[in-house]
Amino acid sequence: MSVNIISQHIDTLKTHYYISRSIDDLKFHTFNRALDDLISLKKQAQSIRNDYGDTKSLNYDFGTYKFNILPTSVTGFSVVIANNDVSIALRKSKNKVMPSPVVKVEFRAEFLARKGYIKALEIVNKFISDFILADYKISISEIHLATDIQGYNFTHLDFFKIKTRSRNAQTHEDITDSSKASAFGGVTSFSGFSFGGGDYHLRVYNKTTEINKFKNKAFAKTLLWEHKLNYTPDATVWRIEVQIRRAKLKKLVNSDGSTLDDYSNLLNAIPDLWNRSMTDFRLKDISDNDVFNILRGKRTLKNGTEKIISRNAIYKIFNRADNVKFWDDMKLWNSYNSKQISTAFNMPKSGSFDYVTNSIKSVFSTVAKHYGSLDQETITRAFMEANRENFKKKNISLIEDSMNKQLDWFERTDYLVSNGVLNTLSYKHLEQNISDIVYDSVAPLYDTNFSPEFVNRLDTRRSYGF
């Protein structure tokens, strides 16, 4: 069975609304009066809850929009109104200039599936402008892009085939038969895995299992899948979902240099954002045998002897492997072509020596606490022990590990310059003598054997002809 993409959609959407700097006094006072009325209704809702428990709530109609006024709120906000489509948190503002959002909206996944994210945003934005805040600036605080597929069933081994810079990763299990549980635990089945943190997060999980466990998730079948010709009702559906929050979006720029923190730019760049995500998280076409060898940390040679797999060998296994075919096919979001998205980097400033000073202070303070002295012999000993520890963990020296990060920065900055995102070459003076700095400065501290890959990177940059 071939891999079928049966749905690509936005599963989660959260928006923030800020008071526009151009708002007039009348609209500003109207907003605060509306909040006063809602806060008064919230007190009534609290009274109803106290009298009837959780079985009663306060209903309120804003024209054709029907909401429940919740007796509780969220931190920092005055009142929350909610219905089956959205949850809206609101707060009062004493001043027109307010750096924090005064309205926070969370869209229900079913609402997004039923209306589509563009129509859903139009409905909510109209409600906000008609009944809450007439003049606002909007930003997207969190968005989840999701693709549902059939024809490929993920396993534990796929977890070890994902290539990403993220260090946070975990697999997920579901108890499938609690009646067979023993002292060693219940019978479990693999249900997916995740990579990354809260700001940028990949989740791959068994959507069929989730629907069987939580019946309120079944809307995905009727709204997203059943009308698709390539959907097979009896086959398992897996979801590949990327969570992106504003902290990450603010660091991303389009090929024209515009930031994805802008509301309109982001909506227009969803195919670009998905393509970038599927490039940052890649499922590599690595054999199961290679995965087992990586997990064992060694491989068996033809003569029967075993050889330790080095960090560099693992790196080569991933680099030589292509992406799994359907992963590349999936990069195309709903048949829309995509443009390049880059990460914005702050260029070094002339006052950056402050960072050097602070780093030295940190080293001296930590060494003094650990060794109880700060003489030259102790400093040298600290560097030598740190170097040995780095070799144990990463199989490369401390200085090579540090300079690899600097070379990464140079290469990313080169890319931004070549694509017009940055128009300065002011960083070039920082790397003119980088090879000499690395080779000469470490000799007094300890002997260093640099890896061939690192030497090649240094020589390549030196050959650019500064």
Secondary structure, 3 states (H helix, E strand, C coil): CCCEEEEEEEEEEEEEEEECCCCCHHHHHHHHHHHHHHHHHHHHHHHHHHHHHHHCCEEEEECCEEEEECCCCCCCCCEEEECCCEEEEECCCCCCCCCCCCEEEEECHHHHHHHCHHHHHHHHHHHHHHHHCCCEEEEEEEEEEEEEEECCCCCHHHHCCEECCCCCEEEEEEEEEEEEEECCEEEEEEEEEEEECCCEEEEEEEHHHHHHHCHHHCHHHHHHHCCCCCCCCCCCCEEEEEEEEHHHHCCEECCCCCECCCHHHHHHCHHHHHHHHHHHCEEECCCHHHHHHHHHCEEECCCCCEEECCHHHHHHHHHHCCECHHHHHCCCECCECCCCCEECCCCCCCCCHHHHHHHHHHHHHHHHHHHCCCCHHHHHHHHHHHHHHHHHHHCCCHHHHHHHHHHHHHHHHHHHHHCCCCCCCHHHHHCCCHHHHHHHHCCCCCCCCCCHHHHHHHHHHHCCCC
